[in-house]
Amino acid sequence: MSEIATARINTFGTSPKADFESLSEEAVFVTVCQLQEIITKALQPLQDEVRDLKATVACQDEKIAA
């Protein structure tokens, strides 16, 4: 069974080109503050959307109640 799994993993996708440089090999260092800022910026659109959806649901609840 493990031989089948290994064969599937080894043959998945296309082979990388010879001059391909993996991004994971580059060292990236960020401070805790920088990471927190990145996360905050990434989450802001989602928080905005949740706020808008909650307002829509509240408006629909009022219409149903009326």
Secondary structure, 3 states (H helix, E strand, C coil): CHHHHHHHHHCCCCCCCCCCCCHHHCCCCCCHHHHHHHHHHHHHHHHHHHHHHHHHHHHHHHHHHC
